[in-house]
Amino acid sequence: MPALNDEALDQLFRAARTFNRFRPEPVDDSLLRQLHDLYRWGPTSMNCQPARVVFVRTPEGKERLRPALAPGNVDKTMAAPVTAIVATDMAFFEQLPSQFPAVPTARELYAGNTGLAVETGLRNGSLQGAYLMLAARSLGLAVGAMSGFNREAVNRAFFPDGRWEANFLVNLGWGDPAGLYPRGPRLAFEDAVQLA
């Protein structure tokens, strides 16, 4: 498999930014379907795929989300064409018989072990949220991930049955560079990596 070219690497990583402002043009539902069709292919352990996503894109949906947002995240979230609630299906293991048939007993590993299910769901659902952000960038969308919100309030507003639980939020749309902060530094290899 050949390496991606520099233009693609820049779009996904080196020149990519966290956007705080978005242009008002909508994001079509067909693009959201295309986005899902990309990020769903990212690997998860035992192909468990615990992430569930709500694409909040209507004024009514945004108003349901508003009370849960930290004050500094309200304006940008209300202005973003789409806010993805990246959630975890706490009963993701119910899908394992069809999604991971190689191990017929995979469901039972989690169904009887709540701690393992929670840990596995959060880890792999977070990975899927990262895949969503990279897939969005690959489609030309700007992203702005956030953890500044009241998780319990989002769960009450969007997941009252308790099966799905919010993990983090991602604003999506067409980025307005006027709202960018100066780019923050990144840790050097020597500060972040060990070779063993």
N, C-alpha and C positions, 0 to 999 in steps of 0.2 A: 504494500500500500504506500503510495507516495506521500511525502509530507505536504501539508497545505502551504500555499505560497504566502509571501509576506503580507500581501493585501488582506488575505483571509485571517491571518494571525493577528494583524493589527485590529481588524474589525471585532474579533472575538475577545482579544486580551489587551494588547499593548496600547492601542489608542482608544479602547472602550472606556466609557465613563459612566458614573452613576448620575442619572438625570433627575433633576428636581423640578424642571418645568417642561411642559409639553405643548406642542402646537395643537390647535383645536380639531384638526381633522380626525374623523373616527377611524377605528380599526375594525375592518369588516369581520363578520363572523366566519367567513371563509378563510381569512388569515388565521383566526384563532384555531380553526380546525387543522390548518396546515401546521401551525405551531405544535399542537398536540401530536400530530402525526410524526413530528421530528423528536420531541423530547421523550416520547414513550419508549423509544428504542434504547435509551441509556440503560446500562446494566444495574441491576439490583441483586442482592443476595437471594438465591433460590428463586429468582425472577418474581420476587414477592410484590413489587409495584404498589407500595402502600400509599403513595401520594394521591390525593384527590384535589382537584382545583375548581374553584368557583371564579369565573371571569365576571367580575362586577362591572357592568358597562352602561346601565340605565341610571337616570337620575334617582329613581326610587331605590335602587340597590345601593347607590352611593350614600343616600340619606340613611339607610339602615346601617351603613358602615361608619358614618361620621362620628357618632357618640363614642366609639371605641378607639378613635385615633388620638395619639398624643398631639398636643396643640401645634407643635412644629410640623406635623405631617398632614394637617387638615387641608390647607390650601392646595398643596401639590397633588394630593390624592383626589380631591374634588375636581381638579382640572385635568387629570390624566384621563385619556379616553377609556382605559381599562385598568382595573386593579385586580390582580390575581390573588385570591386567598389560597395559599398553598397549605393544605390540610393533610392530616394523616387519618386513614381509615383504621380505626382501632381493631377492627375485625378483618384486616386485609387477608389473613390466613384462610378465610373461607373461600378465596379464589384460587388457592394453591393447587387443588386437584386438577383444575383445567389449565393453570398457568405454569405449573411445574410438575407435569405428570411423570417425570423421570424418577421421582421419589414419591411413591404412593402414600407414604405416611407423613409427608411434610406438614400437612394441616395439624396433625396431632402434636407436633413439636411445639407449636405456639398456642393451640387451643387450651392446653393444660398448664401453660406457663405464662402468666400475665406479665411478669417482669421481662422475660425474653421477648414477648410480643411487643411491649411498649418500646423497649430499647431498639429492637430491629425495625419497628415501624418508623420511629423518629429518625434513626440514622439513614435509612434508605429513602424515606420521604424527603429528607433534606437534600440528599443527592439528586433526587428527581427535580426538586425545586431549582437546583443549580443547573441541571440539564435544561430546564425550561428557560432560564435566563440566557444561556448560551444559544439555544435554538432561536430565541427571540432576536438576539443580536445577529444571528446568521441570516434572518429574514429581513433585516434592516430596521427592526424596532429598537427603540431606546428603552432601557430598563432602569428602575430605581427600587432596589430591595429595601424593606423596612422591617424592623422589629419593634418600633415605637408605637405600640397599640396595646389595648387591654384584651388579652387573649380570651378571657372568660366572657367578655361582652360580645366579641365576635362569635364565639361558640353559641351564646344564647340567641343572637340575632340570625345566624345562618345554619347552625347545627344543633337545634334544640333536642334532638333525640340522643345526642351524645356519642353516636358511632364515629363521626368525623370530629377531629379536633384541630383547630387552627395552629399552624406552625409559624409562618411568616407571610408578609405581604410583598407583592411586587407590582409597582406601577409600570404600565406598558403604554407605548404610544410613539409618536413622532417627536423626537427630542428637540427642545429649544436650547441651543448652546448658551444663550444669554443667562441661563440659570445655573450654569456650572460653577462649582467652587474650584479653586486652584487644586491641581492634582496632588494628592498625598503621596509621600514616598512609600517605598516597599522595602521590606527587609532584604538584606543581602543573603546570598547562598550560605555564607559562613554563620549567619545569625539564625537561620531557619532550618538548616538541613544538617543531618549527621550521616556519615557513611559508615556502615557497620560491616 
